[in-house]
């Protein structure tokens, strides 16, 4: 049964985008989920709740943790949050850079990507995994208009919508989108 981890700081928390993540796991029943860019574990907890309720599967949660130069995760905080929800047995926390992981061609059933996504990031993941089930933070006009997207002249994610045919699963800020759903 889904429980919103509202006490965990996350851009997903305000609009309970975690429920959309949970519902996706329940619907598609992935055995191996990759969660990239976990901050304090909000998305990881939502995905793991789905794994637990499905009765099978695992979440591999990758992050740079303390090495990320911006707003970053602290591994011990994430582990404590997982334990609070009694979900630590469903999740492996691993320090790994997205760009290194991308070239390893790891197999998965569902990928959730939340790593300061830009159109370039989503285009790259689509190049490597065009036939995989992929969820990503963003994909809405509102999210593309974030101040940092303009500051860094980042490619808007919405410019890819027709190319990769992604769906917006939750339009509420910051948005959750995906393809092959």
N, C-alpha and C positions, 0 to 999 in steps of 0.2 A: 504494500500500500504506500503510495507516494506521500512523502512528508517534505514540505518546502523548507529547505535549510536557510530560512530568511535571516538568521543571525550571522551568516557568513557574508562578508563583503564581496560583492560581485555586481557587475553591470547587469547581469541576468536577473538578479534578485528583485529589483523594483517591479518588473512585469512578470515575475514567476516564469521565466523562459525555461527554467528547470523542468517544469511539468511537460513542456513540449519535448525536451530531451528524453525524459522518462517514457512518455507515450510512444516515442519512436522506437525505443528499445523493446517495449512490450509488443508493439506491432510487428517489427522485423525480426525479433528474436536472434540477434547476433551472438555468436559464441565468443568472438574476440573483438573487443572495442579498444581503439586507440583514442586517448583524450590528450590533445596537445595544447599546452598553455593553460595550466590549471589554477594559477594564482593561489587562492586559499582552499580550493577543493569543491566549490559550489557545483560546477558541472560534473565533476567526478562523482560526487555523492549522488546526484540525480541519475546519472548513468548506472551507477552501482546498485541503486535501489531497483532499477528495472531488471538488472541481472539477477539480483536476489529473488525478486518476485517471479521471474521466469523459471527459476530453479536451476539455472546453468549459466555458464559463461564467466568471463573475466574482463576487467578493465586494466589496460596498461596506460598509466598516466605519466606522460613525459613533460618535463619542464626544465628550464635552466636554473630554476630556484634562485638562490642568492647571486648567481652570476649574471642574471638579466639586468641590464643597466637602468631600466625604468621601473615601473610598478611591478614588484616581483613576489613570487611565492617563497615561503619559508617552509621547507620540507617537514619540520617537526610540527608546525601548525597544521599543515594538511593532514598529517598522520593522526594528530589529536582529533581533528574534525571527523575523520573517518571512523575512529574508535568511538566517538560520541554517538554516532549513528549505527554502531556495530556493523560496519561495512568493510573494515580493514582486510578481512579475509578474501574479499572479492577484487581487491585492487593491489597492483604493484606500482610503486612510485619509483621512477627512474629518471636520473638526470641525463638529458640528451638534447642536443641542438637539432632543430627541425631540419636544417639544410643537410646535416650529416645523415639523419634518419631517412630523408627523402631518397637518397642514393642507395640505401640498403635494400629497398624493395620488399619491406616486411609485409607479410600477408595479414589481412584483417577482414572483418565482416562489416565494421562500421568505424568511420573516422569522424571525430569531432575536432575541429580546428579553431582555436581562439588565440592567435599569436600576433596581435596588431595587424589583422588581415587587411590587405589591399587587393586591388584587382590583379596585381602581379603575383601575389601569393596564391590566390585562387586559380589563376591561369596555370601556374606551375603545378599545383596539386592535380589539376585536371589533366595536364599533359602526362603525368605519371600514373594516374589512377582514373582514367575516363569511364571505366565500367564499374567502379566501386561505389558503395553507398557512403556519401560524404556529407556531413553537416558542417556549417561554418558560421561563425559570428559575423553579422553584417548582411549585406545584400540588399539593403534598402536605401532609398534616396537620403533619408534622414541620417543614417550612419555614414554615408559617403560625404556628407556635409559637415562632419566633425572637424573642429579647428585643426587638429593635428594632420588630418588628411590634406588640407589645403597648405598648411605650413611646409610639409615635406613633398608637396606636389605629387601626391600618391595617385596612382591609377584608380579610378572609382570601380568598385566591384560591380555596380549596376551596368557598366559598359560591357560586361560579359554575359548578361542574362540570356540574350538570344543565342549566343555562341554555345554555351554549355547547357542551356535550357534548365537552369536551376529554379526551384520553387521557394518562395518565401513561406516558411512554416509558421513563423511568428513575426508579424510586422512591427510589434512594439519594440521601442528602442532597447538595445542596440540592434535588434533583429536577429533572427535565426533562419538560415536558408540551407538548402541542400539540393543535391542532384542524385538521380537514379532512385528516386523514391516512388 
